């Protein structure tokens, strides 16, 4: 917790300097003021100022305290921070998105997590939009396929589907990136597409129908995976578990059932209440996958 607070202080003071709120020569908040403003120990405040000094952003002046150092004439000429790289930035961003969701991701937050100047990541990545694309490509590249996949078309499609599902399970934010109508040109995502298309290619379909089937296949997986991130967001926003939230909805469901207009819905909920039921997305994914592939087999397989 102390380390996190220290990084937050450093990131915020870097932002104020980068945005011009603290101009060259201006006094930086003192150790005592930082400790009071952020509610930390003086030692933590001093550590934050020392980090800014090591980056050349502030300097100590006699009788003036700590002030913002002058800007260099050409920031593009600054050496890149040691140990910082595009891959490290991308991996750090993925960790943040995995832990907190894609909405919580920012360039400044990545810099704070890495313990570098707020503008340092921009020397490797143009901005958040490019960073998200790099993150997605890296995440989709974490699973591969055998050089010679075994089995018939169905076995191969099941492998692709479960591979993608495992990636969405590991990185729930992946399903939130873009609608199926606006696919991102990601090389590693194309690898999964190539495997699916190779499995379907034996049906001898026209290119348009082959594309339709692939889009249907992929959108099914993504469509179920969307709920992974939505549930996590809902749990965080409400502070309630899935079971606790459902309990709060019981009066509403009871009112619907009492109205008598939905007998099948009422019978289903009554039976589930008596027998017990837990919505398991993994089981739902497998059920939907079997149903989808059964339909493909019925329509296209010999």
Secondary structure, 3 states (H helix, E strand, C coil): CHHHHHHHHHHHHHHHHHCCCCCCCCECCCHHHHHHHHCCCHHHHHHHHHHHHHCCCEEEECCCEEEECCCCCCHHHCCCCCCCCHHHHHHHHHHHHHHHCHHHCCHHHHHHHHCCCCCHHHHCCCCHHHHHHHHHHHHHCCCCCCCCCCCCHHHHHHHHHHHHHHHHHHCHHHHHCCCCCCCCCCHHHHHHHHHHHHHHHHHCCCHHHHHHHHHHHHHHHHHHHHHHHHHHHHHHHHCCCHHHHHHHCHHHHHHHHHCCCCHHHHHHHHHHHHHCCCCCHHHHHHHHHHHHHHHHHHHHCC
